[in-house]
Amino acid sequence: MAIAGIVAVCVVLLVLAFLVPRLSRHPERGTQRTLGVGSRTANKAPGRLGHWLSKPFSSSSRAVSRSGSTGRRARGRMPF
């Protein structure tokens, strides 16, 4: 269920970044902030468990960042 949520957020950010690049920054940062809180909270678990629990949040954060930048880059390459 969480994977589907992250995929949906990435798709929405990709489309938003393509259509309105400047307005896509705020939702991207909000999503990054939320995932960062989850990562920091999970990282407080003891030992390797903390690393393992925080890894999905950090990879999701990277995916969100990548989808936003890809949408803005694609918009910049359009001929109009």
N, C-alpha and C positions, 0 to 999 in steps of 0.2 A: 504494500500500500504506500509506503514511504517513497519507494522508487518511482511509482507512478506519479506521485505528487511532485517530486523533483523534476521529472521529465516534463510534466505539464508546465511548471514554472519556467523551465528552460525554453520551451516552445513559445510561451507567451512573451518572454523577454526577447527572444529572437525576432518575433514578428513586431513587437513594439520598438525595438532598436532599429529595425529596417524602416518602419513607417515614420517614426518621430525620434530620431537619434538623441536629441537633447533631453527629451522627456523620459527616456528610458533609464537614465542614470539614477534617478531617485528610487524606483522600484528595485533596481539591481543592488543598490547600496543597502536598502532595507532587508533584502533577502540575505545579503552577505552578513549583515549585522546579526540577523537571527541565527544563521548557521554558525557564526562565530561564537555566539553565546552557548549553543549546544556543544560545540567542540571544546570550549574551555571548561564547561561543566563536566563533560565526559572524561576529560583529561585528568580530572582530580581523583579518579579511581586509582587504586594502588597498583604499582608495578606495570607490567605489560598490558594489563587489562585496560588501563587508561588510554594507552596508545591505540589499542585495537578498537575501543569504543569511540574515540575521537576521529578515527580515520574516515568513516563514511561522511562525517560532517565536512571535513576538509576537502574530500574529493567532490562532494556536492557543491561546495563553494567554488571550487575551480571550474566545475561544469557551468555554473551560473555565470561566472565571469567570462568564460569562453563563448557562451551563446550570445551574450550581450555584445561582446566585441566583434564577433562574427557578423551579427546583424548590422552593426554600424559600418564595418569594413565593406560589406556587400552594398550597402547604400552608397558609400563613397565611390564605388566602382561603376555605378549606374551611369549611363551616358546622358541622362537628363538632369 
